[in-house]
Amino acid sequence: MKELFAIFGNPVAHSKSPLMHNLAFEGLGYDACYTRYLLEKGDKLKETFFSLGLKGVNVTVPHKEAAFNACDVLDPFAQKIGVVNTIVERDGLLYGYNTDAPGFLKAISEFTEIKTVLFLGAGGTAQSTSSILRDEGYEVTLLNRSEGRLEKYSKDGFQTYTFDTFPLDDTASTQFDLVINMTSAGLEDDNLPAPKEILEAVIPQSKACVDVIYGKETPFLKLSKRYNKPTKDGSDMLLYQGIIAFEYFTHHQYIFDKIRLHMQKAFDFN
Ligand code: NDP
């Protein structure tokens, strides 16, 4: 019988996941179909999953914490960070994973000789990615517009700054190998993720700059290019988290590169 998968989110209309997964199902001859579902209330996630007869879902904003709460069994990394973006049903139980973080890790692995990383932003995406980067031996510092979200990071032992406390006049303290825009600044506006004088202190000293926003050149990436820095947007992160989710959906029947061959065609439709 055909298996059914979906993405849950609110909003969800813009998501590329249905196209990515359906291209891979079709290309690999796996009898399944992937759709989108506007989930308004996170506490209805489990009920909705079973009433639709799904085998698995991806979960996007704002339900990744609700997804964590809905699972019966959690993978150790998802358990540690408290955020789930992929759920698979097996024998009536929901198994939860996080594929955003390993997808992101793979996306930045092309930049070599990176030790120190500056995150611009401290939201949900920063939560899982900062944790995996630290596990992999990177030194992560977070710079955020406001203080509230930084609290849990400093409790967790990360160095954190707001725009006001960033040590702008100390060249050694503003040297980071990789600078990453983890905010939504530039997504639907022309804002930089931090004041220009801070960016003009850190970008020139960096080895590369990355944005998690995909499908457009943000003001942050434009500025980084002006300093001739190697850059990349969030497309690979999106692609890789999808491939890793697909591996879970299909119980590791296919290797990463085979799935990639089909799934990356979704990015030709921009
Ligand atoms: P959250 O809403 O959890 O966090 C938003 C963060 O952005 C906060 O740190 C917020 O700061 C900051 N911010 C928002 N607007 C501005 C601004 N104008 N200037 C400075 N800081 C700002 O978002 P997420 O972590 O879920 O998502 C962040 C980005 O990651 C989004 O652009 C999203 O599209 C992208 N993303 C990409 C993925 C991919 O696969 N490529 C996957 C998931 C997300 P404050 O605390 O002060 O409000």
Residues whose N, C-alpha, C, O or C-beta is under 5 A from the ligand:
A	BS01	NDP	G121 A122 G123 G124 T125 A126 N144 R145 S146 R149 M182 T183 S184 A185 L187 N191 L192 P193 A194 V212 I213 Y214 G234 S235 M237 L238
